[in-house]
Amino acid sequence: MKPILEVDNIGKKFQIAHLAGGYLSLRERLVNLGRASKNEVEDFWALREVSFQAQPGQSIGIIGRNGAGKSTLLKVLSRITRPTTGKIVMRGRIASLLEVGTGFHPELTGSENIFFNGSLLGMKRKEIVAQFDEIVAFSGVEKFLDTPLKHYSSGMQLRLAFSVAAFLEPEILVIDEVLAVGDSEFQKKCLGKMEDVSKSGKTILFVSHNLSAVAQLCTHSLLLDKGQILKQGQTNEIISAYNDLTMAAGQTSNVAIANGMQLSQARFELISEGGVPQLQFSFSIQQDQVNVLSGLALLFYNNLNERVGIVDLRSTRLFKISSTHANYQVKGRVTSLPLIEGTYHMGLYIASNLFQGNKYHLGYFEIAPRPQEIMPYPARDRGYVEFDASFDIIAE
């Protein structure tokens, strides 16, 4: 059986212009008006020597860090942009869901956009009519079919866009990270639908940072970095290679947070006391101006980027929400780690008047399998688990 998709040595080059002399003020531009200026042009290869094949019914995950070339690859495959080098052979119709609202018109109603987008995907009107009711039912926007799309929320647009792409029966379905926009219930519906599409013999190319979704849907994956395929093979092996890649990149002594605020000297070290694994940690939050720190928590993630634990540092009496200091130094130890074997990475949740959000991949540790016979979990470890921690926070 011939592959439904053959990608042979694909490359995509862009040209980046650099202004001669840098950015000038209005006065400097007026003074230099009429003078010839030479801008420097740099070649940037977003993709280079990318080759792989996809079989009918195969679901392929495409993972990698931001800027690795994943979206560029999908746009080349979707014929939105032409490759600079190489060739692509397709033996079937392709439908793409790359961005919310792509291929939709904001002034048309929901029902009109179903026909409009279906036509852009190469479907005949009778084919769209045959699938219309299923598309509407899956999208869950029945009440708004006669409402112009410009009044839809981004989540509603996503529901409609995915429904059209999934139900119009392309041989190849290309999906970018847009599922992150939908709510958890709709994401489950989308993953279930993609599994059904794959089982029906259709091919899926799926780009996502949700490694759990990639592992659930795809048996084969590609790892992209700096526009090249570092590795391709079984999904579990590719996810492991991706974690190794991010682990190497995440070991930095200083992490920018916002507005001159930075995380410095972050350390997360797994130790053992009496055969019990414990996590020793220390980090500093430094800021050029007074910072009102109102929230701080340790975050634990598994190798699928799923959060599996949290330690809220506000539980200590030493944490004073009303404190107003520029710098904070945090040292402590997590004395209970009821985790199964595997590789984990650390993150921080930080809330202040200057920044609120998460920082990921700040440290890594690995829990090895226990050699002794596995005993039943004690009652305290079943269900919800709270991590014990002792630490000091020193405001400078």
N, C-alpha and C positions, 0 to 999 in steps of 0.2 A: 504494500500500500504506500502510495506516495504521500509525503507530508502535505498538510493543508497550507502550511506556511514555511517558507524557506528564506532566511535572512543570511545573506552572504557578504561579509566584509563591509558592513555599512559604516560610513563615516559622515559626520555633519559638522561643517565648519562655519563659524560666524566671524564677522570682522568687528572688532571693538575699536572705536575711535577715541583717542586721547587728545584733549585740547592742548595746543602748544602754549606754554607759559602758564598753564593752570587756569583757574577761574579768576576772572578779572572783575573789578568793580565797574559800575556804569561810567564813572569818570575816566577810568583807564581805557574802556572800550571806545569812548568818544575820542580820546586822544589818538588812539591807534586806528581810527576809522579810515578806511581806504588803503591801509597797509596790508600787504599780503602776509598771511599767516599759514604755516604748514602744520596740519594736524597729523599726529602719528596714528597709524592704523596697525592693530595687532590681530593676528589670526588666533582664534580660539576654537579648539576642537571639542565640541560638546559630546560627540561620539567618535570613536575610533576603532576600526577593525572589529565590529560587533557581528558575530555569526552564531546562529542557532536555528533549530527546526522545531516545529510543533506538529503533532499528529492529531487527526480528528478525535474529538472527545477528550483531549488532554487539557488540563488546567495548569497554567504556568504562572508562578509568582515571580515578580520582579522587585527586588528589594535593594536597598542601598541608602547611604546617607543623603541629606539634602545637597543638591547640586551634582549628584552622581551621573545624571543624564537619563533618568527613568522617564520623565515626562517628555523629553525630547525624542526618545526612542518611540514612545507611543504616538506622538504626533507624526513622525516619519512613517510609521506603519499605517496610520490612519489617512495618509496622503494629504495631511494639512500642510506639511512642508516637504520639500524634495531633499533626498540625501545628496551629499556632495560626492561620495564614492560608494561603490558597491551596488548590489541589486537585491530586489525583493520579489519573490514569486508567491502569489496567492492563488489558491484553488477554491475560492469561495467568497461569498459576500461578507463584508466587514462592517460592524456597527461600533461606534465609539462613544464612550461616556467619559469625557476628559475634564469638563468643567461644568458647574451648575449653570444651566441656561444655554449651553452651547447648542446651536441649531434651533433655537426658539426665538420667537418674535414677541417683544413685550406688549405690543398693542393688540395681538390676537388673543382670543379666549383660550382656555385650556383645551377644549375639544378641537378648536381650529389648529392649535399647535400640535396636537397628536397627528393630524393629517399632514401638516406642514413638515414636521420633523420626519415622519415616516417617508414622505416623498424624497427628502434629502438623503435618506438612507437607502434609496433605490427601490422602495416598495410600491407596488401598484395599489390603486385605491381600493380594489376589491379585497386585497390582502389586509389592508388596514381595517376595513369594515369588519372582516371576519374576526379580528383580534380586539376590536374596540372595547367591547364590554369587559373582557378580561383585563385589559390595560387600566381601565377606569377603576375596576374593583380592587386591583392590586395597589394602585396609587393612593386610594383613600381620599381623593379630592372630588368626589361625586357632586357635593354641594356647590362647588366653585367652577364647574365646567364652563359656565357661561360668563365667567369673570375674566377680564383681561389679565394676562400673565404678570403685568407690572405690579399688580396688587398682591401677588403671591409672596409668601415668605421664602427664604432660600431653601428651607426644608421642604416646603410644598413643591417648589420647582424641581428639587432633587427627586422627590417621589415620582413626579410625572416623567422626568427625563429618564430615570432608570426603568420605569415601567415600559416606556416606548421601546427602549433599546433591548430589553429582555424579552419582550413578547413578539417582536417583529421577526423573530426566527432568523437571525444572521448565522452564517456558518462560523464566523469568528467574532467574539465579543471582547472589546478592549475597554478596561475599566481602570480609571486612575483613582486617586485618593479621595474622590468626592463622597464616598460613603461616610466619611468622618462628619459630614454635615448633618446627617439624619439622626433621629433618636435611636436608642438602643433597640426598641421593638422593631423599627423598620430595618435596622441593620441586620437583625436576625432573619427577617423576611427576605432581604436581599441575598444573604449568604445561602439561605435555603433555596431560593430561586436559581442562583448561580450553580448550585450543586445539581439541581434538576436539569438545567441547561447542559451542563457537562455530561450528565448521564445519558442525555438524548443524542449524544454524538457531536455536540458543538464544542468548539475550542474557545478557551477563555485565557486572556492575558490580563493579569491582575497586579496592579501596583498598589502597595499599601505599606504604611509604617506599623500597622496593626499585625504583628507577627503571629498572633493567635489566629486571626482570620486567614492569613496566608497558610498556616499549618493545617487549618481545618479544611480549606478548599483545594489546595494545590499539592500534588505529589512531587512535582518537579519545579525547581526555581532557578533563577539567575541572580547572581550578586554583581551589581554594577558599582564601580568606583572610578571617578575621574574619567567617565566616558567609555570605560573599557569593562569587559566581562572578566572579573577576577576568578569566578568559579561558577560552574553550573552542575546540577545533579539533584539528588534527593533533597526535598525541602528541609528535613531535619539537619542534614549536613550543611546546607547553605545558611540556615539560621545560626548554626554554631559558628560558621566562618564569619558571618556578619557581626556576631557578638564579640568575636576576637578582634575584628577590625575596629569597632567602636570602643572596645576596652583599651586598645593601644592609643586611640585618639583622645580618650577621656582623661588620661592621666596628666592633668595640668595643675600647676601650683597656684595659678590665679585665674579665676573665672569671673568675667564681667557680668554684672547683674543689670544695672541701669544707672544713668546719670552720675557717673563717677563712683558708683557703689560697686564693690567687688567682694568676692569670696576668696580668701587667701589661706594657704597652708592647710587645705582640707585633707584629712587623713582618716581612713576607715580600715581598721586592722582586725582581722579575726584572730582571737587568742583562745586558749583552752585552760580552764582551771578545774582540776579534779575530773578531767574528761568531759566537762560541759563546755560547749562552744559559747563564747561571748564576743561581742563586737565592741571594740574600743574605738572611740572617735574623737576628733578635735578639729575645729575650724574657726576662722575669724571672719567677721563681717565688718568691712571697713567702708567708711563713707566720708566724703569731703565736707559734709555739712551735718547738722543735727538730724538724727534719724529716730523716729518714734517706731520702735519695733513692737508689733501687736500680735504676731503669730509666728510660730516656728515649729517645724515638725520634721522628723526623719522619715523618709519614704523607702520602702523595700520593693524591688521589682525582680521578677524572674526572667529567664532568658527569652520569654515571649513578650517582654515589656508590659506584663500584667502586674499591677500593684498587688502585692500579697501581704503587706504589713505596714503599719504606721506607728510611730512613737510621737505623741504630742508633747512637746517640751514645755508647754504652758502648765503642765500638771505640777511642776515644782514651785515651791514657795520662793525660790530664788529668782524666778522669772517675774519681773515687775512690768506689767503692761504699760504703766504710766511713765516708765523710764524714758528719758530723752537724752540719748548719747549718740555720738558719732560712730563709735566702734564697739563691737561685741566680740568676746572670745568665749567659745563654748567647748567644754571638755566633758567627756562622760563615757559610760559603758552601758551597753544593752546586755543585761545579765540573763535573759531568757530568749533563746532563738529556736522555737519549735518549728523548724523548717525541714522539709525533706531534702535529700541530696540534690545538688544542682548548682548552677552558677547564678549569682544574684548581683545586681548593681544598686547603688545607693543614689537617692535624690534628696532634695530639700524643698520643703514648702516654706516660703518666706512671705510675710505680710508686714508692710510698713507704710508710712506716708509717701514713700518714694517708689515702692515696687510691691506687687502682689502676684505671686505665681510660683511655678515649680522650676527647679534646675535638676537636670538628669545626668546620669553617668558620671557621678562625682567620685565613685570608688567601687571596687569589686571585691567579692569574696566567694569562696566555693565551699559547699558542704559536701564532704565525701560520704559514700555509703558506709554504714556501720557494719563491721565484720561479724558482730555477734548476732544471734538469732533474733529475728524481729518479734517483739512482744506486742500485745494489743495496746492501743493508745489508752492512756489513763483518761478518766472522765474529764479532767480539767483541760485536756488538749483537744477535745472534740468540739467542733463548731467554732464559735467566735473565740479568738485568742487575743489577749492583751499582752504586749511585750513589756517586761519590767526593765527599767532603766534608772541609773543614778548618774547625776552630772552636775556640773557647776557652770553658771553663766556669769561672767565678769564684765560689767559695763565700764568702759574706760572714759 
